[in-house]
Amino acid sequence: MWRYSFQERRCLAFAEAEGEKGAKTRTWFTLPDEDVFAVAGIWRDTPEWGLAYSMVMTEACIHVADVHDRMPVILKRERWADWLDGPPEAASLFCRPYPDLMVCDRTTDNLVRRTAATQG
């Protein structure tokens, strides 16, 4: 389903949910030496929903493995153009766990925002 998106429609677009269903919290990941980074993405046009986007996933690096067994492919700024414009064979080389330091910030923030109407 996404094969042609990887070949032709890559984009740039990480927080992870932790906890029990209904009580999940947000866990944020940052790069200490980068103000901005992007997650590798792909997209396609669907008859059901219009444009649909997906993050490209890989196995988790050591900094994420406590939270989840996989993670998005993270791209530093100097790799963005290579991801967006390079051939699929070159882009596939980025599909690996992030090799450098990441910081994990576990919060108590609810993943789902509750409105006054849904609070009991």
N, C-alpha and C positions, 0 to 999 in steps of 0.2 A: 504494500500500500504506500509506503513512504520512499521506496527505492528511487523513483524519479525526482522526488524532492531533494534527496541527497545529491543527486547528479546535477540538478538544474536550479534549485530554489533554496539556497542556504541563506540564513539571516543571523543577526546578532540579537540576542534577547537575554540569587539562589538563596532561597530559604527552604528549609525542610520542616515538615510537620513531625512532631514527636508526641507520644502519649496515647491515652485511650480514646476511642471514638467518642466524640462529643466533648472531650476535654483536651484536645490537642493544642499544643503551644508551638510558637514559632522559634526555630533555631536558625540563626543567621550565620553565614560563612563570609569572611572577608579575607583579602590579601593584604598583609601588613605593608607591603611596598607599593601598592597600587591604589590610587584614589578611585579608579574606575576599571572594571573588567567586564567582559561580556561572556555570555553562555552561548555556545554554538547552537544554532537552531536551523530548522528547515520549515518549509511551508508548502501548502498546496491549496488549490481552489476546489471546494467541494460543492456538489449540488445541494446538500442538506444545510450546511452552515455558512457557506461562502468561504472566505479565507480561513484556513485552519493552520495553527502553528504547533510545532513540537520541539522540545529541547532534545539535542542529541546526547544520549547517555553512555556512560562507560562504567567500569568497575570503580569502586570508591578508593580514594587515596587514604593514607593512614590517618589523616585529620578528620575524615568524614565517616570512616568505617564504624565508629561507635554509634553513629546515628542511622546510617543506612548502608546497604551493601553496594549501592551504585550512586553515581553522581552525574551531573551535567558535565559536558566537555567545556572547560574554562579556557578562554582565549584572552591573552594580554593584548593591549592595544596594537602592538606592532604586528600582530598576527591577524587582525580583523580583515584587512584587504585580501590576504592569502585565503582566508576562509570563504569570503564572499565571492571572489573572482577567480580563484585557482581551479585547476581541473579536479575532478573527484578523486583521482589517485593521490594528489597532493593533500587535499583536504582530509582524506582518511588517516593521514599520518598524525593529525591532531587528536584523534579519537583514542585517548589514553588517559589514565588518571593524572590529575594535576601533580607535577613533580616537586613543587616548591612548598614553602610554609603557608598554611591557611590557619585562620583564627576562627574558632567555634564559639559563638555567643548564644548560650541557651537562655531564653527569656521565659517569663511567666505570662506573656501576652497570648491571649486566646487566638487560635488560628481563625476561627469563625467570629466575625464581628456580630455581636447581638444587638438588635435594635430594641427600643422600648416595647414594641409589639411582641417580641419573642422572649423577653425576659419575664420570668414568672415570679 
